[in-house]
């Protein structure tokens, strides 16, 4: 657990932790693969009109119009703040 994270470290978490792997394998959010995209239950609205975009490394819920990067998905799924989410991601072996 670090006292602070640099802008470069935060950017690394956003860009380099694969969102689909985080959702499916680590957070184990209910999900299915459909037409090459992962669909998952939205941690905000509970809707299933979601998908992951591998190229941009984001998740998107079209029901509540929310975009998730890896930090956002951890914060919302676990109900924790920014720093604890960074600590969680920092502890992953990805």
C-alpha positions as CSV (number, residue, x, y, z in Angstrom):
1,X,0.0,0.0,0.0
2,X,1.6,3.2,-1.2
3,X,1.1,6.7,0.3
4,X,0.6,8.2,-3.2
5,X,0.6,7.2,-6.9
6,X,2.2,9.2,-9.7
7,X,0.2,10.4,-12.7
8,X,2.2,7.8,-14.8
9,X,1.2,5.0,-12.4
10,X,-2.5,6.0,-12.6
11,X,-2.3,6.2,-16.4
12,X,-0.7,2.7,-16.4
13,X,-3.7,1.3,-14.4
14,X,-6.1,2.9,-16.8
15,X,-4.4,1.8,-20.0
16,X,-2.6,-1.4,-19.2
17,X,-4.8,-3.5,-17.0
18,X,-7.1,-5.3,-19.4
19,X,-10.7,-4.3,-18.6
20,X,-12.2,-7.6,-19.7
21,X,-9.8,-9.7,-17.7
22,X,-10.5,-7.5,-14.7
23,X,-14.2,-7.8,-15.0
24,X,-14.4,-11.5,-15.8
25,X,-11.5,-13.1,-14.0
26,X,-10.6,-10.8,-11.1
27,X,-13.8,-9.1,-10.0
28,X,-15.9,-12.0,-11.2
29,X,-18.7,-9.7,-12.3
30,X,-21.4,-11.8,-14.0
31,X,-20.6,-11.6,-17.7
32,X,-20.9,-13.3,-21.1
33,X,-19.1,-13.0,-24.4
34,X,-21.2,-11.9,-27.3
35,X,-19.9,-11.1,-30.9
36,X,-16.3,-10.6,-29.6
37,X,-17.3,-8.3,-26.8
38,X,-17.7,-9.0,-23.1
39,X,-21.1,-8.0,-21.7
40,X,-21.3,-7.6,-17.9
41,X,-23.7,-6.4,-15.2
42,X,-23.3,-2.7,-14.7
43,X,-22.2,-2.0,-11.1
44,X,-24.1,1.3,-11.1
45,X,-27.6,0.5,-12.5
46,X,-27.5,-3.3,-12.6
47,X,-28.3,-3.2,-16.3
48,X,-27.0,-5.7,-18.9
49,X,-26.8,-3.4,-21.9
50,X,-23.0,-3.2,-21.4
51,X,-19.9,-4.1,-23.4
52,X,-16.1,-3.8,-23.2
53,X,-14.0,-2.1,-25.8
54,X,-10.6,-3.8,-26.0
55,X,-9.0,-1.1,-28.1
56,X,-9.9,1.7,-25.7
57,X,-9.7,-0.5,-22.6
58,X,-13.1,0.7,-21.3
59,X,-16.4,-0.7,-20.3
60,X,-19.6,1.1,-21.3
61,X,-23.2,0.8,-20.0
62,X,-25.7,2.1,-22.5
63,X,-28.5,2.0,-20.0
64,X,-27.0,4.6,-17.6
65,X,-24.6,6.0,-20.1
66,X,-21.5,5.3,-17.9
67,X,-18.0,4.6,-19.1
68,X,-15.7,2.6,-16.9
69,X,-11.9,2.4,-17.0
70,X,-10.2,-0.2,-14.8
71,X,-10.1,2.2,-11.8
72,X,-13.8,3.2,-12.2
73,X,-15.0,-0.4,-12.4
74,X,-13.1,-1.4,-9.2
75,X,-14.4,1.7,-7.4
76,X,-18.0,1.0,-8.4
77,X,-18.0,-2.8,-8.1
78,X,-16.3,-2.8,-4.7
79,X,-17.9,0.4,-3.4
80,X,-14.5,1.9,-2.5
81,X,-12.8,5.2,-3.1
82,X,-10.1,6.2,-5.6
83,X,-7.0,5.4,-3.5
84,X,-8.3,2.0,-2.2
85,X,-9.0,1.1,-5.9
86,X,-5.5,2.1,-6.9
87,X,-4.1,-0.1,-4.0
88,X,-6.3,-3.0,-5.2
89,X,-5.0,-2.7,-8.8
90,X,-1.4,-2.2,-7.6
91,X,-1.7,-5.6,-5.8
92,X,-2.7,-7.5,-8.9
93,X,-0.3,-9.8,-10.7
94,X,-1.3,-8.9,-14.3
